[in-house]
Amino acid sequence: MALTSEMEDALNLVSHRLSGIRWSNKDVALPVIFCLLGYSVLHYLNAGRKSKLSPPHVGYWIPWVGSAITMGKDPDTFLKRASEKLGPIFRVTAAGNTMTYVTSPELISAIYRDSKSFVFFPLWLELSERIFGMSHDSVHSPSMREEYFTMHHDELSPRNSVFLLHRYIKQGHIHILDAINAFNGKTTPLLPFLHLAAYHSAAYAFFGYGLDVPKSYECFRKFDESTHLMIAGMPRILLPGPFKARDEGIKVFEEYLKTPLEDDCSPVIKRSREISQEAGWSLHDRAAVLFTEMWAIQTNYLNSVYWIIALLLQHPETLTSVKAEIEAARTAWQVTHPDEDPEHQNDWMLDGASFPLLTSAVQETLRYSSSIISIRIVQEPVQLRNVCLEKGEKVLSITRAVHMDEEIHQNPEKFIADRYLGGSKLRYKNGKPVANHTMAFGGGVSMCEGRHFASGELRIFAAFIFTYANIEIDPTSSERPEPMTSRMGGGILPPLGDLRVKITKRDF
Ligand code: HEM
């Protein structure tokens, strides 16, 4: 019975994905099931002959589909059970791909450290072409590797991030306050109130006023909804809308590139425009690289902004302490800066205090809501623990398995805002300290370059919201958001459901 329903699910999945192709017709279901069963038997006979040094394989019945349905329904439980049964390194077949999954902190750390055996760069090149629409020539040009990457790394360094954060504060003062004014006195779902304010603040801070930001938001949103499927390899024919949104988004940036390079954009975008022009990339490619920038800036940040506010609202005692911390920083700043120029009236959010509780709450938010998978390709056959990995294999480091490990983080399913208070406390697994217990920004060669900026902007966003607005959960609504765990590997997970809130502008 269980097998039958799984097969039914599988057939539905396949026919849904390939809708329009005739063999999805239910009349062919029985012969297809027999073929699949035959394939399954062959698969098992073949699996038995594999080298004992290969990682163990999570068993499945339906070829091609593999574990896609079971894993897709509840990835956390699927991966926990697989780790308990097979250890921290195993293979999973899902939707036609077989990949190696790694779930323990020490193996993830070993992969991050060994950047010669586990490479990321070819994958980055592939994604830039396949998902972000850049041409092969531009992606593989020497300017990309020698100039663009170096520039990017420098411009997002901790020192340069402070400058960017000051730009963000200025834009936040305009766009977050606009949203508070627009929603003042209203009861609303939280997401629409936060998202546009957050998107606009970051977009104007980076790109300045030459960009049609509202138009770029529509394209970004439609594209971003499906990037996890694109990364998983789903082709354009199955995702026509999101790829069309990407093409339209690139056009918005083409228009931006036709405007003069004004001083009101950030140094990283200015340098990007200069390098790509000097390198002689086409207008399309120069726009595509900016569209990629916008995606990297917004995708995880928007969901993080949502979670930090939604989680604090659901923990009123912590929220009271966070608000007190924010208020104390603001009043202390006003005492020492009585004649502050209005243009710098919010500088206390960055320069005035370190916000220990809010900083811990941000880190806890990222642990709680992230599903970060770092993908690497095995460059040469390599041994990892007691298994051999073959050249070309894709290895996925599942950081969420570490974030949700109850031995490392007590009550991992709970949001505990002060979990990280007092610095990076030691955490243990099997009696050994775990240094990489929290990896919301990934690690190794592909570690998030925007992490210094991102950590600051999340604190600033929360400081704006709780300084300039009172937000209360609507007592008549019992709906509560949950991280959408089915979007496994999708970065900071979007919410499933929302929180209804009443927004009131605060008067000083
Ligand atoms: C809370 C917000 C953010 C989170 C959680 C986050 C997380 C991540 C993660 C997990 C990766 C990939 C790591 C891997 O594959 O191992 C990444 C890559 C990257 N992120 Fe972020 N990110 C955030 C915000 C930002 C922002 C605001 C920027 C830009 C200002 C940014 C720029 C980048 C870039 C450029 C990369 C690619 C790095 C590389 O391939 O070398 N991120 N981010």
Residues whose N, C-alpha, C, O or C-beta is under 5 A from the ligand:
A	BS01	HEM	A296 I297 N300 Y301 S304 I372 I373 S374 I375 A440 F441 G442 G443 V445 S446 M447 C448 E449 G450 F453 A454
